[in-house]
Amino acid sequence: TEITGRVVFMTPLKMILAAKELKTKLKMSDVKVLLEAEPIEIIGDTTVEKVKVHDLNEDEEYELFADAIIFP
């Protein structure tokens, strides 16, 4: 997070599927991990302002402020 103040990693899975070393680095970083979550809407007029998220575990929706979104 040297470039931005906050990074959020979102996955619909119950755990992160990655090598142990990568999981350790992720845990030690400032990256916020959202498990069992998926983006359902990008909100903003001409730029990204928010992302509407579906919490798959609680079956609830909420919004996160965002400046950019990266999809794999």
N, CA, C and O atoms as CSV, one atom per row, in Angstrom:
chain,resi,resn,atom,element,x,y,z
A,1,THR,N,N,0.816,-1.192,0.000
A,1,THR,CA,C,0.000,0.000,0.000
A,1,THR,C,C,0.863,1.260,0.000
A,1,THR,O,O,0.506,2.261,0.623
A,2,GLU,N,N,1.978,1.212,-0.687
A,2,GLU,CA,C,2.844,2.385,-0.802
A,2,GLU,C,C,2.225,3.441,-1.714
A,2,GLU,O,O,2.530,4.627,-1.588
A,3,ILE,N,N,1.362,3.017,-2.626
A,3,ILE,CA,C,0.792,3.931,-3.606
A,3,ILE,C,C,-0.539,4.505,-3.140
A,3,ILE,O,O,-0.880,5.634,-3.491
A,4,THR,N,N,-1.282,3.757,-2.367
A,4,THR,CA,C,-2.592,4.206,-1.909
A,4,THR,C,C,-2.743,3.948,-0.415
A,4,THR,O,O,-2.037,3.116,0.155
A,5,GLY,N,N,-3.650,4.654,0.201
A,5,GLY,CA,C,-3.851,4.506,1.638
A,5,GLY,C,C,-4.571,3.235,2.034
A,5,GLY,O,O,-4.463,2.782,3.174
A,6,ARG,N,N,-5.320,2.647,1.077
A,6,ARG,CA,C,-6.099,1.471,1.442
A,6,ARG,C,C,-6.287,0.560,0.232
A,6,ARG,O,O,-6.602,1.022,-0.865
A,7,VAL,N,N,-6.092,-0.729,0.447
A,7,VAL,CA,C,-6.330,-1.739,-0.582
A,7,VAL,C,C,-7.247,-2.791,0.016
A,7,VAL,O,O,-7.030,-3.259,1.134
A,8,VAL,N,N,-8.285,-3.161,-0.750
A,8,VAL,CA,C,-9.221,-4.190,-0.310
A,8,VAL,C,C,-9.177,-5.323,-1.326
A,8,VAL,O,O,-9.326,-5.098,-2.527
A,9,PHE,N,N,-8.972,-6.541,-0.835
A,9,PHE,CA,C,-8.995,-7.741,-1.672
A,9,PHE,C,C,-10.277,-8.491,-1.352
A,9,PHE,O,O,-10.539,-8.823,-0.196
A,10,MET,N,N,-11.073,-8.756,-2.374
A,10,MET,CA,C,-12.378,-9.378,-2.177
A,10,MET,C,C,-12.430,-10.712,-2.919
A,10,MET,O,O,-11.994,-10.810,-4.066
A,11,THR,N,N,-12.968,-11.740,-2.256
A,11,THR,CA,C,-13.135,-13.047,-2.885
A,11,THR,C,C,-14.446,-13.678,-2.434
A,11,THR,O,O,-14.838,-13.514,-1.279
A,12,PRO,N,N,-15.129,-14.395,-3.319
A,12,PRO,CA,C,-16.350,-15.081,-2.914
A,12,PRO,C,C,-16.072,-16.359,-2.116
A,12,PRO,O,O,-16.993,-16.970,-1.574
A,13,LEU,N,N,-14.826,-16.748,-2.050
A,13,LEU,CA,C,-14.457,-17.986,-1.354
A,13,LEU,C,C,-14.387,-17.791,0.158
A,13,LEU,O,O,-14.338,-16.662,0.646
A,14,LYS,N,N,-14.381,-18.906,0.893
A,14,LYS,CA,C,-14.286,-18.857,2.354
A,14,LYS,C,C,-12.846,-18.713,2.824
A,14,LYS,O,O,-12.593,-18.424,3.993
A,15,MET,N,N,-11.903,-18.916,1.907
A,15,MET,CA,C,-10.488,-18.747,2.229
A,15,MET,C,C,-9.741,-18.347,0.965
A,15,MET,O,O,-10.244,-18.502,-0.147
A,16,ILE,N,N,-8.551,-17.840,1.153
A,16,ILE,CA,C,-7.728,-17.434,0.021
A,16,ILE,C,C,-6.946,-18.639,-0.471
A,16,ILE,O,O,-6.264,-19.309,0.304
A,17,LEU,N,N,-7.050,-18.906,-1.759
A,17,LEU,CA,C,-6.310,-20.004,-2.362
A,17,LEU,C,C,-4.999,-19.450,-2.914
A,17,LEU,O,O,-4.964,-18.852,-3.989
A,18,ALA,N,N,-3.936,-19.659,-2.164
A,18,ALA,CA,C,-2.624,-19.152,-2.564
A,18,ALA,C,C,-1.552,-19.937,-1.822
A,18,ALA,O,O,-1.837,-20.657,-0.866
A,19,ALA,N,N,-0.328,-19.787,-2.275
A,19,ALA,CA,C,0.797,-20.426,-1.601
A,19,ALA,C,C,0.925,-19.870,-0.185
A,19,ALA,O,O,0.560,-18.725,0.080
A,20,LYS,N,N,1.442,-20.688,0.709
A,20,LYS,CA,C,1.573,-20.307,2.118
A,20,LYS,C,C,2.354,-19.002,2.280
A,20,LYS,O,O,1.984,-18.147,3.084
A,21,GLU,N,N,3.427,-18.856,1.519
A,21,GLU,CA,C,4.261,-17.652,1.611
A,21,GLU,C,C,3.460,-16.398,1.234
A,21,GLU,O,O,3.579,-15.362,1.887
A,22,LEU,N,N,2.657,-16.500,0.192
A,22,LEU,CA,C,1.843,-15.361,-0.232
A,22,LEU,C,C,0.773,-15.033,0.809
A,22,LEU,O,O,0.511,-13.860,1.074
A,23,LYS,N,N,0.158,-16.047,1.398
A,23,LYS,CA,C,-0.834,-15.821,2.453
A,23,LYS,C,C,-0.207,-15.111,3.645
A,23,LYS,O,O,-0.815,-14.214,4.229
A,24,THR,N,N,1.002,-15.509,4.003
A,24,THR,CA,C,1.709,-14.881,5.121
A,24,THR,C,C,1.986,-13.411,4.820
A,24,THR,O,O,1.764,-12.551,5.672
A,25,LYS,N,N,2.466,-13.121,3.620
A,25,LYS,CA,C,2.733,-11.730,3.236
A,25,LYS,C,C,1.453,-10.902,3.258
A,25,LYS,O,O,1.461,-9.746,3.681
A,26,LEU,N,N,0.363,-11.494,2.805
A,26,LEU,CA,C,-0.920,-10.792,2.796
A,26,LEU,C,C,-1.383,-10.480,4.213
A,26,LEU,O,O,-1.865,-9.380,4.480
A,27,LYS,N,N,-1.239,-11.438,5.117
A,27,LYS,CA,C,-1.637,-11.226,6.514
A,27,LYS,C,C,-0.809,-10.128,7.177
A,27,LYS,O,O,-1.317,-9.387,8.018
A,28,MET,N,N,0.459,-10.023,6.800
A,28,MET,CA,C,1.349,-9.040,7.408
A,28,MET,C,C,1.219,-7.659,6.749
A,28,MET,O,O,1.790,-6.685,7.239
A,29,SER,N,N,0.486,-7.576,5.665
A,29,SER,CA,C,0.340,-6.303,4.958
A,29,SER,C,C,-0.844,-5.513,5.512
A,29,SER,O,O,-1.550,-5.967,6.413
A,30,ASP,N,N,-1.042,-4.330,4.955
A,30,ASP,CA,C,-2.175,-3.485,5.331
A,30,ASP,C,C,-3.399,-3.743,4.454
A,30,ASP,O,O,-4.375,-2.996,4.516
A,31,VAL,N,N,-3.352,-4.789,3.643
A,31,VAL,CA,C,-4.465,-5.107,2.750
A,31,VAL,C,C,-5.631,-5.660,3.564
A,31,VAL,O,O,-5.460,-6.577,4.367
A,32,LYS,N,N,-6.814,-5.095,3.350
A,32,LYS,CA,C,-8.037,-5.576,3.999
A,32,LYS,C,C,-8.602,-6.704,3.135
A,32,LYS,O,O,-8.836,-6.514,1.942
A,33,VAL,N,N,-8.820,-7.869,3.732
A,33,VAL,CA,C,-9.327,-9.030,3.003
A,33,VAL,C,C,-10.798,-9.241,3.350
A,33,VAL,O,O,-11.164,-9.341,4.521
A,34,LEU,N,N,-11.626,-9.307,2.324
A,34,LEU,CA,C,-13.049,-9.592,2.499
A,34,LEU,C,C,-13.336,-10.967,1.905
A,34,LEU,O,O,-13.340,-11.138,0.686
A,35,LEU,N,N,-13.573,-11.934,2.770
A,35,LEU,CA,C,-13.917,-13.278,2.324
A,35,LEU,C,C,-15.428,-13.371,2.144
A,35,LEU,O,O,-16.184,-12.630,2.772
A,36,GLU,N,N,-15.854,-14.276,1.292
A,36,GLU,CA,C,-17.275,-14.494,1.020
A,36,GLU,C,C,-17.985,-13.188,0.658
A,36,GLU,O,O,-19.041,-12.863,1.201
A,37,ALA,N,N,-17.381,-12.456,-0.264
A,37,ALA,CA,C,-17.942,-11.179,-0.707
A,37,ALA,C,C,-17.728,-11.039,-2.207
A,37,ALA,O,O,-16.742,-11.528,-2.758
A,38,GLU,N,N,-18.667,-10.364,-2.856
A,38,GLU,CA,C,-18.511,-10.127,-4.286
A,38,GLU,C,C,-19.057,-8.752,-4.650
A,38,GLU,O,O,-20.068,-8.309,-4.105
A,39,PRO,N,N,-18.371,-8.077,-5.583
A,39,PRO,CA,C,-18.871,-6.778,-6.032
A,39,PRO,C,C,-20.099,-6.987,-6.914
A,39,PRO,O,O,-20.105,-7.863,-7.779
A,40,ILE,N,N,-21.137,-6.182,-6.696
A,40,ILE,CA,C,-22.340,-6.327,-7.514
A,40,ILE,C,C,-22.681,-5.059,-8.292
A,40,ILE,O,O,-23.483,-5.096,-9.226
A,41,GLU,N,N,-22.071,-3.935,-7.907
A,41,GLU,CA,C,-22.346,-2.692,-8.630
A,41,GLU,C,C,-21.222,-1.693,-8.392
A,41,GLU,O,O,-20.729,-1.549,-7.273
A,42,ILE,N,N,-20.828,-1.009,-9.452
A,42,ILE,CA,C,-19.868,0.086,-9.352
A,42,ILE,C,C,-20.675,1.376,-9.412
A,42,ILE,O,O,-21.466,1.575,-10.333
A,43,ILE,N,N,-20.475,2.250,-8.433
A,43,ILE,CA,C,-21.277,3.460,-8.301
A,43,ILE,C,C,-20.403,4.691,-8.536
A,43,ILE,O,O,-19.298,4.785,-8.003
A,44,GLY,N,N,-20.901,5.628,-9.332
A,44,GLY,CA,C,-20.202,6.878,-9.607
A,44,GLY,C,C,-20.695,7.466,-10.915
A,44,GLY,O,O,-21.119,6.733,-11.809
A,45,ASP,N,N,-20.641,8.779,-11.030
A,45,ASP,CA,C,-21.122,9.430,-12.250
A,45,ASP,C,C,-20.128,9.289,-13.399
A,45,ASP,O,O,-20.434,8.651,-14.407
A,46,THR,N,N,-18.946,9.875,-13.257
A,46,THR,CA,C,-17.933,9.782,-14.313
A,46,THR,C,C,-16.702,9.012,-13.862
A,46,THR,O,O,-15.874,8.620,-14.684
A,47,THR,N,N,-16.580,8.796,-12.559
A,47,THR,CA,C,-15.474,8.008,-12.013
A,47,THR,C,C,-16.024,7.073,-10.941
A,47,THR,O,O,-17.151,7.235,-10.474
A,48,VAL,N,N,-15.227,6.114,-10.569
A,48,VAL,CA,C,-15.621,5.196,-9.496
A,48,VAL,C,C,-15.668,5.963,-8.183
A,48,VAL,O,O,-14.714,6.658,-7.830
A,49,GLU,N,N,-16.764,5.841,-7.466
A,49,GLU,CA,C,-16.895,6.462,-6.153
A,49,GLU,C,C,-17.113,5.418,-5.060
A,49,GLU,O,O,-16.565,5.524,-3.963
A,50,LYS,N,N,-17.922,4.411,-5.380
A,50,LYS,CA,C,-18.232,3.356,-4.417
A,50,LYS,C,C,-18.405,2.033,-5.140
A,50,LYS,O,O,-18.578,1.984,-6.358
A,51,VAL,N,N,-18.354,0.961,-4.360
A,51,VAL,CA,C,-18.652,-0.379,-4.852
A,51,VAL,C,C,-19.704,-0.976,-3.935
A,51,VAL,O,O,-19.549,-0.979,-2.713
A,52,LYS,N,N,-20.767,-1.477,-4.527
A,52,LYS,CA,C,-21.779,-2.178,-3.732
A,52,LYS,C,C,-21.329,-3.632,-3.624
A,52,LYS,O,O,-21.025,-4.279,-4.627
A,53,VAL,N,N,-21.292,-4.132,-2.393
A,53,VAL,CA,C,-20.765,-5.464,-2.103
A,53,VAL,C,C,-21.876,-6.350,-1.557
A,53,VAL,O,O,-22.685,-5.919,-0.736
A,54,HIS,N,N,-21.902,-7.589,-2.025
A,54,HIS,CA,C,-22.824,-8.584,-1.479
A,54,HIS,C,C,-22.028,-9.480,-0.539
A,54,HIS,O,O,-21.115,-10.185,-0.969
A,55,ASP,N,N,-22.373,-9.449,0.736
A,55,ASP,CA,C,-21.772,-10.331,1.738
A,55,ASP,C,C,-22.474,-11.676,1.607
A,55,ASP,O,O,-23.633,-11.813,1.998
A,56,LEU,N,N,-21.786,-12.659,1.065
A,56,LEU,CA,C,-22.384,-13.960,0.789
A,56,LEU,C,C,-22.700,-14.740,2.059
A,56,LEU,O,O,-23.628,-15.548,2.071
A,57,ASN,N,N,-21.953,-14.514,3.111
A,57,ASN,CA,C,-22.172,-15.222,4.369
A,57,ASN,C,C,-23.427,-14.720,5.077
A,57,ASN,O,O,-24.226,-15.517,5.568
A,58,GLU,N,N,-23.600,-13.407,5.129
A,58,GLU,CA,C,-24.737,-12.799,5.831
A,58,GLU,C,C,-25.909,-12.494,4.894
A,58,GLU,O,O,-26.990,-12.126,5.354
A,59,ASP,N,N,-25.698,-12.646,3.588
A,59,ASP,CA,C,-26.686,-12.297,2.561
A,59,ASP,C,C,-27.171,-10.855,2.729
A,59,ASP,O,O,-28.369,-10.573,2.703
A,60,GLU,N,N,-26.204,-9.959,2.899
A,60,GLU,CA,C,-26.486,-8.531,3.043
A,60,GLU,C,C,-25.682,-7.757,2.006
A,60,GLU,O,O,-24.696,-8.262,1.470
A,61,GLU,N,N,-26.106,-6.546,1.730
A,61,GLU,CA,C,-25.393,-5.664,0.817
A,61,GLU,C,C,-24.942,-4.412,1.550
A,61,GLU,O,O,-25.631,-3.923,2.445
A,62,TYR,N,N,-23.771,-3.894,1.162
A,62,TYR,CA,C,-23.264,-2.650,1.730
A,62,TYR,C,C,-22.386,-1.972,0.692
A,62,TYR,O,O,-22.039,-2.575,-0.324
A,63,GLU,N,N,-22.026,-0.724,0.943
A,63,GLU,CA,C,-21.211,0.041,0.006
A,63,GLU,C,C,-19.859,0.385,0.614
A,63,GLU,O,O,-19.752,0.692,1.801
A,64,LEU,N,N,-18.830,0.325,-0.224
A,64,LEU,CA,C,-17.474,0.730,0.158
A,64,LEU,C,C,-17.050,1.893,-0.735
A,64,LEU,O,O,-17.294,1.869,-1.942
A,65,PHE,N,N,-16.423,2.902,-0.156
A,65,PHE,CA,C,-15.845,3.969,-0.965
A,65,PHE,C,C,-14.647,3.405,-1.709
A,65,PHE,O,O,-13.879,2.621,-1.151
A,66,ALA,N,N,-14.481,3.799,-2.971
A,66,ALA,CA,C,-13.379,3.284,-3.785
A,66,ALA,C,C,-12.942,4.334,-4.796
A,66,ALA,O,O,-13.749,5.137,-5.265
A,67,ASP,N,N,-11.661,4.316,-5.124
A,67,ASP,CA,C,-11.111,5.194,-6.153
A,67,ASP,C,C,-10.833,4.434,-7.443
A,67,ASP,O,O,-10.831,5.012,-8.530
A,68,ALA,N,N,-10.596,3.131,-7.310
A,68,ALA,CA,C,-10.285,2.299,-8.474
A,68,ALA,C,C,-10.674,0.860,-8.167
A,68,ALA,O,O,-10.742,0.446,-7.010
A,69,ILE,N,N,-10.927,0.111,-9.232
A,69,ILE,CA,C,-11.277,-1.297,-9.093
A,69,ILE,C,C,-10.455,-2.077,-10.102
A,69,ILE,O,O,-10.340,-1.680,-11.261
A,70,ILE,N,N,-9.886,-3.186,-9.659
A,70,ILE,CA,C,-9.094,-4.041,-10.541
A,70,ILE,C,C,-9.710,-5.431,-10.510
A,70,ILE,O,O,-9.841,-6.034,-9.444
A,71,PHE,N,N,-10.088,-5.937,-11.675
A,71,PHE,CA,C,-10.634,-7.286,-11.779
A,71,PHE,C,C,-9.594,-8.195,-12.421
A,71,PHE,O,O,-8.897,-7.783,-13.349
A,72,PRO,N,N,-9.485,-9.438,-11.928
A,72,PRO,CA,C,-8.522,-10.368,-12.539
A,72,PRO,C,C,-8.979,-10.840,-13.906
A,72,PRO,O,O,-8.285,-11.624,-14.552
